[in-house]
Amino acid sequence: MNRRINLKKWLFIGMIGIAATAAWADSPIQWRGSPGWEPTSAYCRLYDNKTVVTLEGSVERVEKIIPMKGMGDGVHFVLKTSSETIPVQLGPTWFVEKQPVQILAQDVVEVTGSRVSCDGKPVIMATLIKKGGQIVRYRDAKGIPGWAGGPPH
């Protein structure tokens, strides 16, 4: 009798597990990062492979920002080149702070990214930053952000 109860119990647990797995598999993936930084957000869709540039210069300051209304906080720095001063947007704060190389004021860097208009202002959405012999990748070659769990890490 005990064996029959145990078998029923395990069958019941198994059916619950299968049902839970099926429900999870059918549900859309929920974004768990900062609001507005989702890979399909209006902000991330600004990235344009046709406008990718590479600039060299020095970092004037590093700041936390909110690039567009409704977004969570992110990090950008102001890059001074020989011909312009332009903000370089890196990504959501939680992602940028986890990178192995941190960008600091007075650093000399090479920036590759998409030159776009964000909230009516020109910015560079960083793909990668070279600092000395180190490289930090924020997006892949297609512009897919590293914080989306893609290959940039």
N, C-alpha and C positions, 0 to 999 in steps of 0.2 A: 504494500500500500504506500509506504514512504517513497518507493521508487517512482510510482505513478504520480504522486504529488510533485516530486522534484522535476520529473519530465514535463508536467504541465506548466510548472513555474518557469522553467527554462524556455519552453516554447513561447509562453506569454512574453517573457523578457525579450526574446529574439524578435517577436512580431513588433513590439514597441520600438526596438532598435531599428528595424527595417523601415517602419513608418516614419520615424524621426529622420532617418537618413534621406528618405524620399522627399520629405517636406523641406529639408535643408537644401537638397539639390535643386528643387523647383523654385526656391525663393531667389529673387535677385540679390546680387552681392550688394551689401550695404557699405557705403563709404564710412570709414571710422576715423578719418583724419580731420583736420581743421576745415570749417565750412568755407566753401568757395574755391578750395584747392583741388577738388576732384578732377581727375584727368579729362573729363568731358565738360567741365565748367566753362562759363563764358570767359573767365580769365585764361585758363589753359588753352582754349581754342584761339587765343590771340597769337600764339606762337606760329610763325610762318617760316618754313624752310627756305623760301625765296628771299628772305631778308636777313639771312645769317651773315654776320660780320665777325671779324676778329680785330680787337683793339688792344693796345698796350697803354699802360699808364699807372698812376699811383692812386691808392685808395685815400680819399679825403676823410671819410667818416663811414661808419657802419651803423645802421639804425634798424629798429623794428618798425614795420609799416603795415598798413592795411591797403593793399593795392587798389581794391574796388569795394564799393559799399557792400556790406553783408559778408565779407570774407573774414576769416580768422587772421591772426597776426602772422606776418612773415618777416623776412630779413632782406634788406638791400644795402648796397653801398654806393657811394658817389665816387665815380671814376673820373679822374682828371687826366686827359690825354694832351698831346701837343696842340690839338685843334678844338677840343670841346670838353665840357663837363657833363656827364650823363649818369643817371641812376642805373644800376645793374641789379635786377631783381633775382634773388637766388631761389627762394622757396619758403614753405611754411617753417616757422621758428623751430618746431620740434624736429624737423628733418635736418635743417641747416646746422643746428647745434650738435647733432650726432655725427657730423662728418669728421673724418680723421685730420683734416687740415682746416683750420679756422682762418678766415680773412680778417685782418686787423687794419686799423688806420695806419697809414704810412707804408703799407706793403706795396711793392711793385708787382703788378700782375699782368697776365695776358688773358683777356676775356673773349670767349667765343659764345655768341648767342644771337637771338633774333631781335632785330631792331624793329620795335612796334610802337604804337600809340596806346597807352593804357590810361583810361580816364582823361583823355585829351592831352596827355603829356608823353614826350618821347622817352622810351626806356629800352634797355637791353634785357631780354629774358635769357638768363644764363643757361648755356648748355654745359660748358665746362670752364674752369678757371685754372690757369697754370700759375703757381707761386713757387719761384725757384725751380727745383727739379720735381716738384710735386704737382699732381693733377687732381682736382676735385670735379667729379661729373654730377651735374644736377639733372640733366635730361639725356636721352639717347639721341642718335643722329636724326631720328624722326620727330624729336621734340617731346616724346613721352616722358613725363617726369619720373624721377627716381622714387619719389614718395608714393607713387602708384604701385610700387612693388616690382617695377620692371628691372631691366638689366643694368641701369647706370651704376649701381653700387660697385 
